[in-house]
């Protein structure tokens, strides 16, 4: 059986389609693109009218779920996840909907992690929003933040995985129970397993957590090679 799911991404994202091409044939992603609500600001939420319209189109493909893979969008308002998920679901014929940010928070808790090390491509102001988001929405304590100060999505897409690995090495300490790497335009999937072997703790990324949320919702099988979260598919 093939599970069909819809993925909403910012128009500037150049990574998610490549990352999700790694999934086995039992998972089929269908993509739609969104414009920023604030021209020139790559981390602002996408336009509401785009989210609604593209979710409606994905619904006509009879997807079983819709996921907004724009982690930074959720950081700007405490009720954003609830509001956008409700609108996506309504537009897409009532199927379940979620966001990558919500998936990351829930995934950490499903893995039993409460204290995280945040390794992020974002700038300091966006990282501070991320710290607040994970604390207020998911009761996660951010022990330390390491950011790459990217100013646009294209810069994030060009970052290599060694940036995250070196950041883990700089900030690792015993009280960190999991590393979190937000930003679905940052390529991570091929590196997660190696990071976990080296640092002996789980790594949760935006794209990986979104796949976990989808697999849990649709009853998918565990996936090997992409870290503990997808190998174990823990319940949240």
BATILUM-237650 format. One record per residue (C-alpha): residue number from 1; residue in three letters; x, y, z. Coordinates in steps of 0.25 Angstrom, whole numbers, m for minus. Layout:
BEGIN
<NUM; "ALA"; <X; Y; Z>> ...
END
This chain:
BEGIN
<1; "UNK"; <0; 0; 0>> <2; "UNK"; <5; 14; m4>> <3; "UNK"; <2; 26; 6>> <4; "UNK"; <0; 39; m2>> <5; "UNK"; <3; 52; 6>> <6; "UNK"; <3; 66; 3>> <7; "UNK"; <15; 75; 6>> <8; "UNK"; <15; 91; 6>> <9; "UNK"; <28; 97; 5>> <10; "UNK"; <33; 112; 3>> <11; "UNK"; <35; 116; m12>> <12; "UNK"; <50; 117; m9>> <13; "UNK"; <52; 103; m3>> <14; "UNK"; <62; 95; m11>> <15; "UNK"; <64; 83; m2>> <16; "UNK"; <51; 76; 3>> <17; "UNK"; <48; 70; m10>> <18; "UNK"; <62; 64; m11>> <19; "UNK"; <61; 59; 4>> <20; "UNK"; <47; 53; 2>> <21; "UNK"; <52; 45; m11>> <22; "UNK"; <60; 36; m1>> <23; "UNK"; <47; 30; 4>> <24; "UNK"; <43; 16; 0>> <25; "UNK"; <32; 14; m10>> <26; "UNK"; <21; 12; 1>> <27; "UNK"; <22; 27; 3>> <28; "UNK"; <18; 37; m8>> <29; "UNK"; <20; 52; m6>> <30; "UNK"; <12; 62; m14>> <31; "UNK"; <17; 77; m13>> <32; "UNK"; <12; 91; m14>> <33; "UNK"; <19; 104; m12>> <34; "UNK"; <16; 117; m4>> <35; "UNK"; <20; 131; m5>> <36; "UNK"; <25; 139; 7>> <37; "UNK"; <15; 148; 14>> <38; "UNK"; <26; 158; 16>> <39; "UNK"; <34; 160; 3>> <40; "UNK"; <48; 160; 5>> <41; "UNK"; <47; 153; 19>> <42; "UNK"; <50; 138; 16>> <43; "UNK"; <46; 133; 30>> <44; "UNK"; <32; 140; 31>> <45; "UNK"; <20; 131; 30>> <46; "UNK"; <14; 128; 16>> <47; "UNK"; <2; 136; 11>> <48; "UNK"; <m11; 130; 17>> <49; "UNK"; <m17; 130; 3>> <50; "UNK"; <m6; 122; m3>> <51; "UNK"; <m7; 112; 9>> <52; "UNK"; <m22; 111; 7>> <53; "UNK"; <m22; 109; m8>> <54; "UNK"; <m10; 100; m9>> <55; "UNK"; <m16; 91; 2>> <56; "UNK"; <m29; 91; m6>> <57; "UNK"; <m21; 86; m19>> <58; "UNK"; <m14; 75; m11>> <59; "UNK"; <m28; 71; m6>> <60; "UNK"; <m32; 68; m20>> <61; "UNK"; <m21; 58; m21>> <62; "UNK"; <m27; 51; m9>> <63; "UNK"; <m15; 52; 0>> <64; "UNK"; <m16; 46; 13>> <65; "UNK"; <m9; 57; 21>> <66; "UNK"; <m4; 71; 19>> <67; "UNK"; <9; 76; 25>> <68; "UNK"; <14; 90; 25>> <69; "UNK"; <30; 89; 24>> <70; "UNK"; <33; 103; 28>> <71; "UNK"; <38; 102; 42>> <72; "UNK"; <41; 117; 44>> <73; "UNK"; <27; 120; 41>> <74; "UNK"; <22; 114; 54>> <75; "UNK"; <31; 123; 62>> <76; "UNK"; <24; 136; 60>> <77; "UNK"; <11; 134; 68>> <78; "UNK"; <8; 124; 79>> <79; "UNK"; <m5; 120; 72>> <80; "UNK"; <0; 118; 58>> <81; "UNK"; <1; 103; 58>> <82; "UNK"; <m13; 102; 63>> <83; "UNK"; <m18; 112; 53>> <84; "UNK"; <m11; 107; 40>> <85; "UNK"; <m13; 93; 43>> <86; "UNK"; <m28; 95; 44>> <87; "UNK"; <m28; 103; 31>> <88; "UNK"; <m20; 93; 24>> <89; "UNK"; <m29; 81; 28>> <90; "UNK"; <m42; 89; 24>> <91; "UNK"; <m36; 92; 11>> <92; "UNK"; <m31; 78; 8>> <93; "UNK"; <m44; 71; 10>> <94; "UNK"; <m43; 69; 25>> <95; "UNK"; <m30; 61; 25>> <96; "UNK"; <m20; 62; 37>> <97; "UNK"; <m10; 73; 36>> <98; "UNK"; <2; 78; 44>> <99; "UNK"; <14; 86; 43>> <100; "UNK"; <29; 83; 43>> <101; "UNK"; <31; 91; 56>> <102; "UNK"; <20; 84; 63>> <103; "UNK"; <26; 70; 58>> <104; "UNK"; <40; 74; 64>> <105; "UNK"; <34; 77; 77>> <106; "UNK"; <26; 65; 79>> <107; "UNK"; <37; 56; 73>> <108; "UNK"; <47; 61; 84>> <109; "UNK"; <36; 58; 95>> <110; "UNK"; <33; 44; 88>> <111; "UNK"; <48; 41; 89>> <112; "UNK"; <48; 45; 104>> <113; "UNK"; <56; 57; 102>> <114; "UNK"; <53; 70; 110>> <115; "UNK"; <66; 77; 109>> <116; "UNK"; <71; 80; 95>> <117; "UNK"; <83; 86; 88>> <118; "UNK"; <78; 95; 77>> <119; "UNK"; <87; 95; 64>> <120; "UNK"; <81; 104; 55>> <121; "UNK"; <83; 111; 41>> <122; "UNK"; <75; 123; 46>> <123; "UNK"; <80; 137; 51>> <124; "UNK"; <80; 140; 66>> <125; "UNK"; <66; 147; 66>> <126; "UNK"; <60; 135; 59>> <127; "UNK"; <67; 126; 69>> <128; "UNK"; <62; 133; 80>> <129; "UNK"; <48; 131; 75>> <130; "UNK"; <51; 116; 73>> <131; "UNK"; <55; 116; 88>> <132; "UNK"; <42; 122; 92>> <133; "UNK"; <34; 113; 83>> <134; "UNK"; <40; 100; 88>> <135; "UNK"; <39; 104; 103>> <136; "UNK"; <24; 110; 102>> <137; "UNK"; <18; 100; 92>> <138; "UNK"; <26; 87; 96>> <139; "UNK"; <32; 89; 109>> <140; "UNK"; <46; 87; 104>> <141; "UNK"; <58; 94; 111>> <142; "UNK"; <68; 99; 101>> <143; "UNK"; <81; 97; 108>> <144; "UNK"; <90; 104; 97>> <145; "UNK"; <88; 110; 83>> <146; "UNK"; <98; 110; 72>> <147; "UNK"; <93; 117; 59>> <148; "UNK"; <99; 119; 46>> <149; "UNK"; <93; 133; 43>> <150; "UNK"; <88; 130; 30>> <151; "UNK"; <80; 142; 24>> <152; "UNK"; <72; 135; 13>> <153; "UNK"; <67; 121; 9>> <154; "UNK"; <77; 120; m2>> <155; "UNK"; <89; 121; 7>> <156; "UNK"; <82; 110; 16>> <157; "UNK"; <81; 101; 4>> <158; "UNK"; <96; 102; 1>> <159; "UNK"; <100; 99; 16>> <160; "UNK"; <107; 86; 17>> <161; "UNK"; <104; 75; 28>> <162; "UNK"; <118; 78; 33>> <163; "UNK"; <113; 91; 39>> <164; "UNK"; <104; 83; 48>> <165; "UNK"; <114; 73; 52>> <166; "UNK"; <124; 83; 56>> <167; "UNK"; <113; 91; 64>> <168; "UNK"; <110; 78; 71>> <169; "UNK"; <124; 76; 75>> <170; "UNK"; <125; 90; 80>> <171; "UNK"; <113; 90; 89>> <172; "UNK"; <111; 76; 93>> <173; "UNK"; <110; 74; 108>> <174; "UNK"; <104; 63; 117>> <175; "UNK"; <91; 70; 120>> <176; "UNK"; <87; 71; 106>> <177; "UNK"; <77; 59; 103>> <178; "UNK"; <75; 62; 88>> <179; "UNK"; <80; 71; 77>> <180; "UNK"; <70; 79; 69>> <181; "UNK"; <73; 84; 55>> <182; "UNK"; <61; 92; 50>> <183; "UNK"; <60; 97; 36>> <184; "UNK"; <55; 88; 25>> <185; "UNK"; <63; 95; 15>> <186; "UNK"; <76; 90; 22>> <187; "UNK"; <80; 76; 16>> <188; "UNK"; <81; 66; 28>> <189; "UNK"; <74; 53; 25>> <190; "UNK"; <87; 46; 20>> <191; "UNK"; <95; 50; 32>> <192; "UNK"; <86; 47; 44>> <193; "UNK"; <90; 33; 46>> <194; "UNK"; <105; 37; 46>> <195; "UNK"; <103; 48; 55>> <196; "UNK"; <95; 39; 65>> <197; "UNK"; <106; 29; 65>> <198; "UNK"; <117; 39; 68>> <199; "UNK"; <110; 47; 79>> <200; "UNK"; <102; 36; 85>> <201; "UNK"; <89; 44; 86>> <202; "UNK"; <77; 45; 77>> <203; "UNK"; <76; 56; 66>> <204; "UNK"; <63; 62; 62>> <205; "UNK"; <62; 70; 49>> <206; "UNK"; <50; 77; 42>> <207; "UNK"; <49; 68; 30>> <208; "UNK"; <52; 55; 38>> <209; "UNK"; <41; 59; 49>> <210; "UNK"; <31; 62; 38>> <211; "UNK"; <33; 48; 33>> <212; "UNK"; <31; 42; 47>> <213; "UNK"; <18; 50; 49>> <214; "UNK"; <13; 45; 35>> <215; "UNK"; <17; 31; 38>> <216; "UNK"; <11; 31; 52>> <217; "UNK"; <m2; 37; 46>> <218; "UNK"; <m3; 28; 34>> <219; "UNK"; <2; 15; 40>> <220; "UNK"; <15; 14; 33>> <221; "UNK"; <26; 5; 35>> <222; "UNK"; <39; 8; 42>> <223; "UNK"; <50; 14; 33>> <224; "UNK"; <65; 10; 35>> <225; "UNK"; <77; 19; 32>> <226; "UNK"; <71; 32; 37>> <227; "UNK"; <73; 32; 52>> <228; "UNK"; <66; 27; 64>> <229; "UNK"; <53; 34; 62>> <230; "UNK"; <49; 27; 49>> <231; "UNK"; <55; 14; 53>> <232; "UNK"; <47; 13; 65>> <233; "UNK"; <35; 22; 62>> <234; "UNK"; <32; 25; 76>> <235; "UNK"; <18; 29; 80>> <236; "UNK"; <16; 44; 84>> 
END
